[in-house]
């Protein structure tokens, strides 16, 4: 075991190597933290080829520093808590999928999905996302949580910013939040840099209210005072769902009386996402 000054507290088997600015869990090794230990990695990568599987309260990883670092390796880690506390333009960038048991806390800096995914446990939360510290992913990837929604009342699973109210039972519901701009089948139009795939087990006659929250950093050049909700069944063709309420100070657009869910995002009416036909043929019958 090696515990350098950047490790606040640690208790684990002697399998972690610290070299070349990388904290590495070697093949067939297991990392164990106890007592709420915190490992702070300042300007260091996290490379996992072994096993890290932390239950609630076991410990957390805090990524700090002013350079961009990566989570990588051949094995998917299960973190309890990850804290993002980068400075300046530095990011924590994924180079593999990760799982989160309790949550991700944002103090400063950006977490870049980089076309990889974050799987949240049923009670995990994103905490403290702001205009200067948040998740991004313009080249793909998503944050996912699965949770049973039975007559939800202003329920915000995982604190992902998709808020549901309904008297109906959605059943087990998968919610994925991505950060790519959405376009139509011709590659035209654009949306904010946030979308949701909402996949309830029961997806009919939901009569739901849905509030889609966003950050100013995700506006993607769009005027937020003109944002309306758009829905797609195939991620190609889009239909304007308009809105019931909108608040540019609190950064949300909401709609009531929704019967079913699929992929949803925000764009403006003047920046139409629906498929635009270049040509079509008719015949007289």
Secondary structure, DSSP 8 states (H G I E B T S, - for coil): ----TTBS-----TTEEEETTEEEE-TT-EE---TTEEEEEES-EEEESSEEB--TTSEEEEEEESS-EEEESSS--EEEEEEEEE-TT-EEEESS-EEEEEEEEEEESEEE-TT--EEE-TT-EEE---SSS-EE-TTS-EEEEEEEEES-SSB-GGG-SEEEE-SSEEEEEEEEEE-S----TTS-----S-EEEEEESS-SS--EEEEEE--GGG-TT--GGGEEEEEESSSSSEEEEE-SEEETTTTEEEEEEE---SEEEEEETTS--S---S-------
